[in-house]
Amino acid sequence: MPWRLGWVRSMVKYLKRLKYQVSDLTLGWRMRWSRVLAVIGPGYLISLGYYDPGNWATDISAGAEAGMAMLWVILLSSIVGVFLQIMSLKIAYSTGSHLAELLRDQLSWWQWPPVWLATEGAMIATDIAELMGGAIAFYLLFDIPILVGMVMAGVVTMVTLTVPWAQGRFAERFLGLLVVMVVAGLLYEIIMVRPDVAEVVRGFIPQSETLQDKKFLYLSLGIIGATIMPHNLFLHTGLAAHRFGDSTGVKRQMLYRWLRRDTALSLALAFIVNAAILVVAAEAFKGHSLPGEVGIADAWGLIHSNLGPIAAAVFALSLLAAAQGATTTGTMAGQLVTEGFLRLRIKPFYRALVTRLMVLLPAILIPSLVSAETSNQLLVLTQVLLSLALPIIILPMLLMLRSRRLMGNGRISLTQFGFGLVVTVLLVVANAIWMLG
């Protein structure tokens, strides 16, 4: 019997050690994941700008006009967008400052004002699209007039950014919930429309008609401007600089790696959402004669008649979530731009109030532009205007990234600089062709 008791005692000791080892392992993983969750966030925040109402308008117009044939434009825009966002992340990693501060400090007295004006103009165009998108969603859901819906969307944004319980990580969790709502809504729509997979795959191959038609060139510029939004470059550097803080050495490198993964995964998800919007629009308008300029309300109407009220409600709720998330991050970016270029610190409430008034006043003066029937024309135009502002911001950003004095060992390679330069030149050429045509 003694030997049996000894065996039992040994097993008990072994199980206790195993229990402690499992507890330590679980605690280690929990600590690691808590650290990861504390780092990630900038990626999915900027991804909201990648499927804001401007994207919905351009993707729906492209799907209605060309079917699946312009999916390759979304793919190409998303690849360039990932490159530029990681470049903005590198700026924060190497300098600890955000883009607006560096542009003001590094450019001469006559160089930074045009960049600032182009940025502010792009942000006003972005605000118009985001507020109008929210207003269209309110109109589709509750039959609220467009102008009243714009006021409601602006008020919700100001409340989100200013009430005491909506600061810090809460705001990020709230915006993360909006991301989930948009993704889930578009996934539901894709399941309902059941697109032809082979046709979708062919859409990622460039076709000659999309390269020659001026209408498609206009929509392509709109897709590019809607995807690579100028304010996201400023917002990303600000969010990342806050994450880096005073970290150095290996810890800073680890943060940079996780933030890159956060960016790549979030923007890959944004690409899927954009492609889904175009696919849903292409399927909704397939076999229907286009009445002229089509838009979000037209797509909603076809979804309502073909798939039922539930699918239409999910579509409108996804649009509302995208609009609210994007307009909130746009206001956050505006705060960074104002502080960086003008060296003025304005509370988010006043920043939101000023930008919303700048948008609402033109809407009041030109009511025909914000009616439910013609709103999509204005939405697409705002995104094309964003593509005009992009080269003015990208070029000085690339020059700073190539500076060894500023970036140190973090400066970009000649290959990366060349790729960014090619993108800038192509944007300038494409916009020149459109404007001259």
C-alpha positions as CSV (number, residue, x, y, z in Angstrom):
1,M,0.0,0.0,0.0
2,P,2.7,2.6,0.8
3,W,3.9,2.5,-2.8
4,R,0.4,3.2,-4.0
5,L,0.1,6.2,-1.7
6,G,3.5,7.5,-3.0
7,W,2.2,7.2,-6.5
8,V,-0.9,9.2,-5.6
9,R,1.1,11.9,-3.9
10,S,3.3,12.2,-7.0
11,M,0.3,12.5,-9.3
12,V,-1.2,15.2,-7.1
13,K,2.1,17.2,-7.1
14,Y,2.3,16.8,-10.9
15,L,-1.2,18.0,-11.4
16,K,-0.6,21.0,-9.2
17,R,2.5,21.9,-11.2
18,L,0.6,21.4,-14.4
19,K,-2.2,23.7,-13.1
20,Y,0.3,26.5,-12.3
21,Q,2.0,26.0,-15.8
22,V,-1.4,26.3,-17.5
23,S,-2.3,29.3,-15.4
24,D,1.0,31.0,-16.3
25,L,0.5,30.2,-20.0
26,T,-3.0,31.6,-20.0
27,L,-1.9,34.7,-18.1
28,G,0.9,35.2,-20.6
29,W,-1.4,35.0,-23.6
30,R,-3.9,37.4,-21.9
31,M,-1.1,39.9,-21.2
32,R,0.1,39.6,-24.8
33,W,-3.4,40.1,-26.2
34,S,-4.1,43.0,-23.9
35,R,-1.0,44.7,-25.2
36,V,-1.9,44.0,-28.8
37,L,-5.5,45.4,-28.2
38,A,-3.9,48.4,-26.6
39,V,-1.8,49.1,-29.7
40,I,-4.3,48.4,-32.5
41,G,-7.0,50.9,-33.4
42,P,-5.6,53.4,-35.9
43,G,-6.0,51.0,-38.7
44,Y,-9.7,50.4,-38.3
45,L,-10.3,54.1,-37.5
46,I,-8.8,55.2,-40.8
47,S,-10.6,52.3,-42.6
48,L,-13.9,54.2,-41.9
49,G,-12.7,56.8,-44.4
50,Y,-12.2,54.0,-47.0
51,Y,-15.9,53.2,-47.1
52,D,-17.5,56.5,-46.3
53,P,-20.6,57.7,-48.3
54,G,-18.3,59.1,-51.0
55,N,-17.2,55.5,-51.6
56,W,-20.8,54.3,-51.7
57,A,-21.7,57.0,-54.3
58,T,-18.8,56.3,-56.6
59,D,-19.0,52.5,-56.2
60,I,-22.7,52.5,-56.8
61,S,-22.3,54.7,-59.9
62,A,-19.5,52.5,-61.2
63,G,-21.5,49.3,-60.6
64,A,-24.6,50.7,-62.3
65,E,-22.6,52.1,-65.3
66,A,-20.0,49.3,-65.9
67,G,-21.2,46.3,-63.9
68,M,-18.2,44.5,-62.4
69,A,-15.8,46.0,-64.9
70,M,-14.3,48.6,-62.5
71,L,-13.5,46.3,-59.6
72,W,-9.8,46.5,-60.7
73,V,-9.9,50.3,-60.0
74,I,-10.9,49.6,-56.4
75,L,-8.2,47.0,-56.1
76,L,-5.5,49.3,-57.5
77,S,-6.7,52.2,-55.3
78,S,-6.6,50.0,-52.2
79,I,-3.1,48.9,-52.9
80,V,-1.9,52.5,-53.3
81,G,-3.9,53.4,-50.2
82,V,-2.1,50.7,-48.1
83,F,1.3,52.0,-49.4
84,L,0.5,55.6,-48.5
85,Q,-0.9,54.8,-45.1
86,I,2.1,52.7,-44.1
87,M,4.3,55.6,-45.3
88,S,2.4,57.9,-43.0
89,L,2.9,55.4,-40.3
90,K,6.6,55.4,-40.9
91,I,6.6,59.2,-40.5
92,A,5.2,58.9,-37.0
93,Y,7.6,56.0,-36.2
94,S,10.7,57.9,-37.2
95,T,9.9,61.4,-36.0
96,G,7.3,61.1,-33.3
97,S,5.3,63.9,-34.9
98,H,2.2,64.0,-37.1
99,L,2.2,65.0,-40.8
100,A,0.6,68.5,-40.4
101,E,3.3,69.5,-37.9
102,L,6.1,68.3,-40.1
103,L,4.8,70.0,-43.2
104,R,4.5,73.3,-41.4
105,D,8.0,72.9,-39.9
106,Q,9.8,71.5,-43.0
107,L,8.3,73.6,-45.7
108,S,9.2,77.3,-46.3
109,W,6.8,80.1,-45.5
110,W,5.5,80.2,-49.1
111,Q,5.2,76.4,-49.6
112,W,3.1,75.2,-46.7
113,P,0.0,77.5,-47.3
114,P,-0.9,75.9,-50.6
115,V,-0.6,72.5,-49.0
116,W,-2.8,73.6,-46.1
117,L,-5.4,75.1,-48.4
118,A,-5.5,72.0,-50.5
119,T,-6.0,69.9,-47.3
120,E,-8.7,72.1,-46.0
121,G,-10.5,72.1,-49.3
122,A,-10.3,68.3,-49.4
123,M,-11.7,68.1,-45.9
124,I,-14.6,70.3,-46.7
125,A,-15.4,68.1,-49.7
126,T,-15.1,65.1,-47.5
127,D,-17.4,66.6,-44.9
128,I,-20.0,67.3,-47.6
129,A,-20.0,63.7,-48.7
130,E,-20.1,62.3,-45.2
131,L,-22.9,64.6,-43.9
132,M,-24.9,64.1,-47.1
133,G,-24.4,60.3,-46.8
134,G,-25.8,60.3,-43.3
135,A,-28.7,62.6,-44.4
136,I,-29.5,60.2,-47.3
137,A,-29.5,57.3,-44.8
138,F,-31.9,59.2,-42.5
139,Y,-34.1,60.0,-45.6
140,L,-34.2,56.3,-46.7
141,L,-34.9,55.0,-43.2
142,F,-37.3,57.6,-41.8
143,D,-38.2,59.9,-44.7
144,I,-36.4,62.8,-43.1
145,P,-35.6,65.7,-45.4
146,I,-32.0,65.9,-46.6
147,L,-31.2,69.2,-45.0
148,V,-32.6,68.1,-41.6
149,G,-30.7,64.9,-41.8
150,M,-27.4,66.8,-42.4
151,V,-28.1,68.8,-39.2
152,M,-28.8,65.6,-37.3
153,A,-25.6,63.9,-38.5
154,G,-23.5,67.0,-37.5
155,V,-25.1,67.1,-34.1
156,V,-24.4,63.4,-33.5
157,T,-20.8,63.9,-34.5
158,M,-20.3,66.8,-32.1
159,V,-21.9,64.9,-29.2
160,T,-19.7,61.9,-30.0
161,L,-16.5,63.9,-29.8
162,T,-17.3,66.1,-26.8
163,V,-19.3,64.4,-24.1
164,P,-17.1,63.3,-21.2
165,W,-17.9,59.5,-21.5
166,A,-17.1,59.5,-25.2
167,Q,-13.4,60.3,-24.9
168,G,-10.3,58.1,-25.3
169,R,-10.8,54.4,-25.9
170,F,-14.6,54.6,-25.7
171,A,-14.6,56.6,-29.0
172,E,-12.4,54.0,-30.6
173,R,-14.7,51.2,-29.4
174,F,-17.8,53.1,-30.6
175,L,-16.2,53.5,-34.1
176,G,-15.1,49.9,-34.0
177,L,-18.8,48.9,-33.5
178,L,-19.7,51.0,-36.6
179,V,-17.1,49.1,-38.6
180,V,-18.7,45.8,-37.5
181,M,-22.1,47.1,-38.5
182,V,-20.9,48.2,-42.0
183,V,-19.1,44.9,-42.7
184,A,-22.0,42.8,-41.4
185,G,-24.5,44.8,-43.4
186,L,-22.6,44.4,-46.7
187,L,-22.0,40.7,-46.1
188,Y,-25.7,40.3,-45.7
189,E,-26.3,42.1,-49.0
190,I,-23.8,40.0,-50.8
191,I,-25.5,36.8,-49.5
192,M,-28.8,38.1,-50.7
193,V,-27.8,39.1,-54.2
194,R,-25.7,35.9,-54.9
195,P,-23.4,37.4,-57.6
196,D,-21.8,35.3,-60.3
197,V,-18.3,34.5,-58.9
198,A,-16.7,34.2,-62.4
199,E,-18.1,37.6,-63.4
200,V,-16.7,39.1,-60.2
201,V,-13.2,37.6,-60.9
202,R,-13.2,39.0,-64.4
203,G,-13.9,42.5,-63.0
204,F,-10.4,42.5,-61.5
205,I,-8.9,42.4,-65.0
206,P,-8.5,45.8,-66.6
207,Q,-10.6,46.2,-69.7
208,S,-10.1,48.5,-72.7
209,E,-13.4,50.3,-72.5
210,T,-12.8,51.4,-68.9
211,L,-9.5,52.9,-70.0
212,Q,-10.9,54.9,-73.0
213,D,-14.3,56.1,-71.9
214,K,-14.3,59.6,-70.3
215,K,-17.2,58.7,-68.1
216,F,-15.2,55.8,-66.7
217,L,-12.2,58.0,-66.2
218,Y,-14.3,60.4,-64.2
219,L,-15.7,57.6,-62.0
220,S,-12.1,56.1,-61.6
221,L,-10.9,59.4,-60.3
222,G,-13.8,59.5,-57.9
223,I,-13.0,55.9,-56.7
224,I,-9.3,56.9,-56.2
225,G,-10.2,60.1,-54.3
226,A,-12.8,58.3,-52.2
227,T,-10.3,55.5,-51.3
228,I,-7.1,57.4,-50.7
229,M,-8.6,60.3,-48.7
230,P,-6.1,63.1,-47.9
231,H,-7.4,63.5,-44.3
232,N,-6.6,59.9,-43.5
233,L,-2.9,60.5,-44.1
234,F,-2.9,63.2,-41.4
235,L,-5.2,61.3,-39.0
236,H,-3.0,58.1,-39.2
237,T,0.2,59.9,-38.3
238,G,-1.5,61.6,-35.3
239,L,-3.0,58.4,-34.0
240,A,0.2,56.4,-34.5
241,A,2.4,59.2,-32.9
242,H,0.1,59.0,-29.8
243,R,0.6,55.2,-29.7
244,F,4.4,55.4,-30.0
245,G,4.7,58.0,-27.2
246,D,8.2,58.0,-25.7
247,S,8.9,54.3,-26.5
248,T,12.3,53.5,-27.9
249,G,14.3,50.6,-29.2
250,V,12.8,47.1,-29.4
251,K,9.5,48.2,-27.9
252,R,9.1,51.0,-30.6
253,Q,9.9,48.5,-33.3
254,M,7.3,46.0,-32.0
255,L,4.7,48.8,-31.9
256,Y,5.5,49.7,-35.5
257,R,5.2,46.1,-36.6
258,W,1.8,45.7,-34.9
259,L,0.5,49.0,-36.3
260,R,1.6,47.9,-39.8
261,R,-0.4,44.7,-39.4
262,D,-3.3,46.7,-38.1
263,T,-3.2,48.9,-41.1
264,A,-2.9,46.2,-43.7
265,L,-5.7,44.0,-42.2
266,S,-8.0,47.0,-41.7
267,L,-7.6,48.3,-45.3
268,A,-7.9,44.8,-46.7
269,L,-11.3,44.6,-45.0
270,A,-12.1,48.1,-46.4
271,F,-11.2,46.8,-49.9
272,I,-13.7,43.9,-49.5
273,V,-16.4,46.3,-48.3
274,N,-15.8,48.7,-51.3
275,A,-15.9,45.8,-53.7
276,A,-19.0,44.5,-52.1
277,I,-20.8,47.8,-52.6
278,L,-19.9,47.8,-56.3
279,V,-21.0,44.2,-56.7
280,V,-24.3,44.8,-54.9
281,A,-25.0,47.8,-57.2
282,A,-24.0,45.9,-60.3
283,E,-26.4,43.1,-59.4
284,A,-29.2,45.5,-58.4
285,F,-29.0,47.4,-61.7
286,K,-28.4,44.4,-64.0
287,G,-31.1,44.3,-66.6
288,H,-32.5,47.7,-65.7
289,S,-32.4,50.7,-68.0
290,L,-30.7,53.6,-66.3
291,P,-32.8,56.7,-65.9
292,G,-29.7,58.9,-66.1
293,E,-27.6,59.7,-63.1
294,V,-28.1,56.9,-60.6
295,G,-27.2,57.0,-57.0
296,I,-27.6,55.6,-53.5
297,A,-31.4,56.2,-53.4
298,D,-31.8,54.4,-56.7
299,A,-29.8,51.4,-55.5
300,W,-31.9,51.3,-52.3
301,G,-35.1,51.4,-54.3
302,L,-34.1,48.4,-56.4
303,I,-32.9,46.5,-53.4
304,H,-36.2,47.2,-51.7
305,S,-38.2,46.0,-54.7
306,N,-36.1,43.0,-55.5
307,L,-34.9,41.7,-52.1
308,G,-37.5,43.1,-49.7
309,P,-37.7,45.8,-47.0
310,I,-35.3,44.0,-44.6
311,A,-32.4,44.0,-47.1
312,A,-33.2,47.7,-47.9
313,A,-33.2,48.6,-44.2
314,V,-29.8,46.8,-43.7
315,F,-28.4,48.7,-46.7
316,A,-29.5,52.1,-45.2
317,L,-28.3,51.2,-41.7
318,S,-24.9,50.2,-43.1
319,L,-24.7,53.5,-44.9
320,L,-25.7,55.4,-41.8
321,A,-23.0,53.6,-39.7
322,A,-20.3,54.3,-42.4
323,A,-21.4,58.0,-42.6
324,Q,-21.3,58.5,-38.9
325,G,-18.0,56.8,-38.4
326,A,-16.4,58.6,-41.3
327,T,-17.6,62.1,-40.3
328,T,-16.3,61.5,-36.7
329,T,-12.8,60.5,-37.9
330,G,-12.9,63.4,-40.4
331,T,-13.4,65.9,-37.5
332,M,-10.6,64.2,-35.6
333,A,-8.3,64.7,-38.6
334,G,-9.4,68.3,-38.9
335,Q,-8.3,69.0,-35.3
336,L,-4.8,67.7,-36.2
337,V,-4.6,69.8,-39.4
338,T,-5.6,72.9,-37.5
339,E,-3.2,72.4,-34.7
340,G,-0.3,71.4,-37.1
341,F,-0.6,74.0,-39.8
342,L,-1.9,77.0,-37.9
343,R,-0.5,76.0,-34.5
344,L,-3.9,76.6,-32.9
345,R,-5.5,74.3,-30.4
346,I,-9.3,74.2,-30.9
347,K,-11.5,72.0,-28.9
348,P,-13.2,69.2,-30.9
349,F,-16.7,70.8,-30.3
350,Y,-15.7,74.1,-31.9
351,R,-13.8,72.4,-34.7
352,A,-16.9,70.2,-35.5
353,L,-19.2,73.3,-35.2
354,V,-17.1,75.3,-37.7
355,T,-16.7,72.5,-40.3
356,R,-20.4,71.6,-40.1
357,L,-21.5,75.2,-40.7
358,M,-19.1,75.4,-43.7
359,V,-20.9,72.4,-45.1
360,L,-24.5,73.4,-44.2
361,L,-24.3,76.9,-45.6
362,P,-23.6,75.9,-49.2
363,A,-26.4,73.3,-48.8
364,I,-28.9,76.0,-47.8
365,L,-27.8,78.3,-50.6
366,I,-28.0,75.7,-53.3
367,P,-30.8,73.4,-52.2
368,S,-31.1,71.6,-55.6
369,L,-27.6,70.1,-55.0
370,V,-28.8,68.3,-51.8
371,S,-32.1,67.0,-53.0
372,A,-32.6,63.2,-52.8
373,E,-32.6,62.9,-56.6
374,T,-29.4,64.9,-57.4
375,S,-27.4,64.2,-54.3
376,N,-25.3,61.5,-55.9
377,Q,-23.9,63.9,-58.5
378,L,-22.5,66.1,-55.8
379,L,-21.2,63.1,-53.8
380,V,-19.2,61.8,-56.8
381,L,-17.9,65.3,-57.6
382,T,-16.6,65.7,-54.1
383,Q,-14.6,62.5,-54.4
384,V,-13.1,63.6,-57.8
385,L,-12.0,66.9,-56.1
386,L,-10.2,64.8,-53.5
387,S,-8.1,63.2,-56.3
388,L,-7.1,66.8,-57.3
389,A,-5.8,67.5,-53.8
390,L,-3.9,64.3,-53.4
391,P,-0.7,65.1,-55.4
392,I,-0.3,68.4,-53.6
393,I,-0.1,66.5,-50.3
394,I,1.7,63.3,-51.4
395,L,4.7,65.0,-53.1
396,P,6.0,66.9,-50.0
397,M,5.2,63.9,-47.9
398,L,7.4,61.7,-50.2
399,L,10.3,64.3,-50.1
400,M,10.2,64.2,-46.3
401,L,10.2,60.4,-46.2
402,R,13.3,60.4,-48.4
403,S,15.2,62.9,-46.1
404,R,17.9,61.2,-44.1
405,R,18.2,64.3,-41.8
406,L,14.5,64.0,-40.9
407,M,13.9,60.3,-41.0
408,G,17.3,58.9,-40.1
409,N,17.5,55.1,-40.7
410,G,13.7,55.1,-41.3
411,R,13.9,56.9,-44.6
412,I,12.3,55.1,-47.5
413,S,14.2,53.4,-50.3
414,L,14.5,54.7,-53.8
415,T,12.1,52.0,-55.0
416,Q,9.4,53.2,-52.5
417,F,10.1,56.8,-53.4
418,G,9.9,56.0,-57.1
419,F,6.6,54.1,-56.7
420,G,5.1,57.1,-54.8
421,L,6.3,59.4,-57.5
422,V,4.8,57.4,-60.3
423,V,1.4,57.4,-58.4
424,T,1.7,61.2,-58.1
425,V,2.5,61.7,-61.7
426,L,-0.4,59.4,-62.9
427,L,-2.8,61.3,-60.7
428,V,-1.7,64.6,-62.2
429,V,-2.0,63.3,-65.7
430,A,-5.4,61.6,-65.2
431,N,-6.8,64.8,-63.6
432,A,-5.4,66.9,-66.4
433,I,-7.0,64.7,-69.1
434,W,-10.4,64.9,-67.3
435,M,-10.2,68.7,-66.8
436,L,-9.2,69.3,-70.4
437,G,-11.8,66.9,-71.7
